Amino acid sequence: MDILYLMILCSVSLAAVFLVVFIIYARKGQFEDDESPAVRILFDSDEIKEKDETPDNGSKDEKGENNKN
């Protein structure tokens, strides 16, 4: 029966620690931006990569390691 009291005390203590940590981070603003992760999945990451990989000077006649003809 003593182990039951010990387990209850441990579980209540652990729950109190998690509650305190949650309150601290809620006050710091950790959970305020809940819309961005849900909207981010809608954007296609290939479009972002294509914009970054376009050559700046526009000439395709250059030969290099990545552009071998």
PyMOL CGO cylinders between C-alpha atoms (Angstrom):
from pymol import cmd
from pymol.cgo import CYLINDER

trace = [
    CYLINDER, 0.00, 0.00, 0.00, 2.95, 2.32, 0.58, 0.3, 1, 1, 1, 1, 1, 1,
    CYLINDER, 2.95, 2.32, 0.58, 4.00, 2.06, -3.06, 0.3, 1, 1, 1, 1, 1, 1,
    CYLINDER, 4.00, 2.06, -3.06, 0.57, 3.32, -4.12, 0.3, 1, 1, 1, 1, 1, 1,
    CYLINDER, 0.57, 3.32, -4.12, 1.04, 6.50, -2.09, 0.3, 1, 1, 1, 1, 1, 1,
    CYLINDER, 1.04, 6.50, -2.09, 4.50, 6.94, -3.54, 0.3, 1, 1, 1, 1, 1, 1,
    CYLINDER, 4.50, 6.94, -3.54, 3.24, 6.52, -7.12, 0.3, 1, 1, 1, 1, 1, 1,
    CYLINDER, 3.24, 6.52, -7.12, 0.42, 9.01, -6.56, 0.3, 1, 1, 1, 1, 1, 1,
    CYLINDER, 0.42, 9.01, -6.56, 2.85, 11.52, -5.09, 0.3, 1, 1, 1, 1, 1, 1,
    CYLINDER, 2.85, 11.52, -5.09, 5.25, 11.07, -8.04, 0.3, 1, 1, 1, 1, 1, 1,
    CYLINDER, 5.25, 11.07, -8.04, 2.54, 11.41, -10.67, 0.3, 1, 1, 1, 1, 1, 1,
    CYLINDER, 2.54, 11.41, -10.67, 1.04, 14.53, -9.07, 0.3, 1, 1, 1, 1, 1, 1,
    CYLINDER, 1.04, 14.53, -9.07, 4.51, 16.07, -8.78, 0.3, 1, 1, 1, 1, 1, 1,
    CYLINDER, 4.51, 16.07, -8.78, 5.29, 15.33, -12.42, 0.3, 1, 1, 1, 1, 1, 1,
    CYLINDER, 5.29, 15.33, -12.42, 1.94, 16.77, -13.51, 0.3, 1, 1, 1, 1, 1, 1,
    CYLINDER, 1.94, 16.77, -13.51, 2.65, 19.93, -11.49, 0.3, 1, 1, 1, 1, 1, 1,
    CYLINDER, 2.65, 19.93, -11.49, 6.05, 20.32, -13.15, 0.3, 1, 1, 1, 1, 1, 1,
    CYLINDER, 6.05, 20.32, -13.15, 4.51, 19.98, -16.62, 0.3, 1, 1, 1, 1, 1, 1,
    CYLINDER, 4.51, 19.98, -16.62, 1.82, 22.51, -15.70, 0.3, 1, 1, 1, 1, 1, 1,
    CYLINDER, 1.82, 22.51, -15.70, 4.40, 25.04, -14.52, 0.3, 1, 1, 1, 1, 1, 1,
    CYLINDER, 4.40, 25.04, -14.52, 6.49, 24.57, -17.68, 0.3, 1, 1, 1, 1, 1, 1,
    CYLINDER, 6.49, 24.57, -17.68, 3.38, 24.98, -19.85, 0.3, 1, 1, 1, 1, 1, 1,
    CYLINDER, 3.38, 24.98, -19.85, 2.38, 28.19, -18.06, 0.3, 1, 1, 1, 1, 1, 1,
    CYLINDER, 2.38, 28.19, -18.06, 5.89, 29.63, -18.41, 0.3, 1, 1, 1, 1, 1, 1,
    CYLINDER, 5.89, 29.63, -18.41, 6.03, 28.99, -22.14, 0.3, 1, 1, 1, 1, 1, 1,
    CYLINDER, 6.03, 28.99, -22.14, 2.46, 30.16, -22.68, 0.3, 1, 1, 1, 1, 1, 1,
    CYLINDER, 2.46, 30.16, -22.68, 3.37, 33.50, -21.10, 0.3, 1, 1, 1, 1, 1, 1,
    CYLINDER, 3.37, 33.50, -21.10, 6.44, 33.79, -23.32, 0.3, 1, 1, 1, 1, 1, 1,
    CYLINDER, 6.44, 33.79, -23.32, 4.26, 33.43, -26.43, 0.3, 1, 1, 1, 1, 1, 1,
    CYLINDER, 4.26, 33.43, -26.43, 5.33, 29.98, -27.58, 0.3, 1, 1, 1, 1, 1, 1,
    CYLINDER, 5.33, 29.98, -27.58, 1.80, 28.96, -28.57, 0.3, 1, 1, 1, 1, 1, 1,
    CYLINDER, 1.80, 28.96, -28.57, 0.57, 32.17, -30.21, 0.3, 1, 1, 1, 1, 1, 1,
    CYLINDER, 0.57, 32.17, -30.21, 1.37, 31.33, -33.84, 0.3, 1, 1, 1, 1, 1, 1,
    CYLINDER, 1.37, 31.33, -33.84, -0.92, 28.38, -34.45, 0.3, 1, 1, 1, 1, 1, 1,
    CYLINDER, -0.92, 28.38, -34.45, -1.92, 29.27, -38.02, 0.3, 1, 1, 1, 1, 1, 1,
    CYLINDER, -1.92, 29.27, -38.02, 1.45, 29.22, -39.84, 0.3, 1, 1, 1, 1, 1, 1,
    CYLINDER, 1.45, 29.22, -39.84, 2.20, 25.47, -39.57, 0.3, 1, 1, 1, 1, 1, 1,
    CYLINDER, 2.20, 25.47, -39.57, -1.28, 24.62, -40.85, 0.3, 1, 1, 1, 1, 1, 1,
    CYLINDER, -1.28, 24.62, -40.85, -0.98, 26.97, -43.83, 0.3, 1, 1, 1, 1, 1, 1,
    CYLINDER, -0.98, 26.97, -43.83, 2.65, 26.07, -44.63, 0.3, 1, 1, 1, 1, 1, 1,
    CYLINDER, 2.65, 26.07, -44.63, 1.63, 22.59, -45.77, 0.3, 1, 1, 1, 1, 1, 1,
    CYLINDER, 1.63, 22.59, -45.77, -0.48, 24.11, -48.55, 0.3, 1, 1, 1, 1, 1, 1,
    CYLINDER, -0.48, 24.11, -48.55, 2.47, 25.69, -50.33, 0.3, 1, 1, 1, 1, 1, 1,
    CYLINDER, 2.47, 25.69, -50.33, 4.45, 23.58, -52.76, 0.3, 1, 1, 1, 1, 1, 1,
    CYLINDER, 4.45, 23.58, -52.76, 8.14, 23.51, -51.88, 0.3, 1, 1, 1, 1, 1, 1,
    CYLINDER, 8.14, 23.51, -51.88, 9.10, 22.87, -55.54, 0.3, 1, 1, 1, 1, 1, 1,
    CYLINDER, 9.10, 22.87, -55.54, 8.01, 26.39, -56.49, 0.3, 1, 1, 1, 1, 1, 1,
    CYLINDER, 8.01, 26.39, -56.49, 10.39, 27.86, -53.94, 0.3, 1, 1, 1, 1, 1, 1,
    CYLINDER, 10.39, 27.86, -53.94, 13.29, 25.72, -55.17, 0.3, 1, 1, 1, 1, 1, 1,
    CYLINDER, 13.29, 25.72, -55.17, 12.66, 26.69, -58.82, 0.3, 1, 1, 1, 1, 1, 1,
    CYLINDER, 12.66, 26.69, -58.82, 12.80, 30.38, -57.96, 0.3, 1, 1, 1, 1, 1, 1,
    CYLINDER, 12.80, 30.38, -57.96, 16.10, 29.94, -56.14, 0.3, 1, 1, 1, 1, 1, 1,
    CYLINDER, 16.10, 29.94, -56.14, 17.75, 27.87, -58.89, 0.3, 1, 1, 1, 1, 1, 1,
    CYLINDER, 17.75, 27.87, -58.89, 17.14, 30.26, -61.81, 0.3, 1, 1, 1, 1, 1, 1,
    CYLINDER, 17.14, 30.26, -61.81, 20.39, 31.74, -63.19, 0.3, 1, 1, 1, 1, 1, 1,
    CYLINDER, 20.39, 31.74, -63.19, 20.88, 35.45, -62.58, 0.3, 1, 1, 1, 1, 1, 1,
    CYLINDER, 20.88, 35.45, -62.58, 22.52, 36.33, -65.90, 0.3, 1, 1, 1, 1, 1, 1,
    CYLINDER, 22.52, 36.33, -65.90, 20.19, 34.25, -68.09, 0.3, 1, 1, 1, 1, 1, 1,
    CYLINDER, 20.19, 34.25, -68.09, 22.88, 32.77, -70.37, 0.3, 1, 1, 1, 1, 1, 1,
    CYLINDER, 22.88, 32.77, -70.37, 22.75, 29.02, -70.88, 0.3, 1, 1, 1, 1, 1, 1,
    CYLINDER, 22.75, 29.02, -70.88, 25.84, 28.78, -73.07, 0.3, 1, 1, 1, 1, 1, 1,
    CYLINDER, 25.84, 28.78, -73.07, 28.28, 28.71, -70.18, 0.3, 1, 1, 1, 1, 1, 1,
    CYLINDER, 28.28, 28.71, -70.18, 30.04, 25.45, -69.46, 0.3, 1, 1, 1, 1, 1, 1,
    CYLINDER, 30.04, 25.45, -69.46, 30.88, 24.43, -65.96, 0.3, 1, 1, 1, 1, 1, 1,
    CYLINDER, 30.88, 24.43, -65.96, 30.70, 21.51, -63.63, 0.3, 1, 1, 1, 1, 1, 1,
    CYLINDER, 30.70, 21.51, -63.63, 26.95, 21.71, -63.23, 0.3, 1, 1, 1, 1, 1, 1,
    CYLINDER, 26.95, 21.71, -63.23, 26.16, 22.67, -66.83, 0.3, 1, 1, 1, 1, 1, 1,
    CYLINDER, 26.16, 22.67, -66.83, 27.95, 20.18, -69.09, 0.3, 1, 1, 1, 1, 1, 1,
    CYLINDER, 27.95, 20.18, -69.09, 26.81, 20.04, -72.73, 0.3, 1, 1, 1, 1, 1, 1,
]
cmd.load_cgo(trace, "trace")
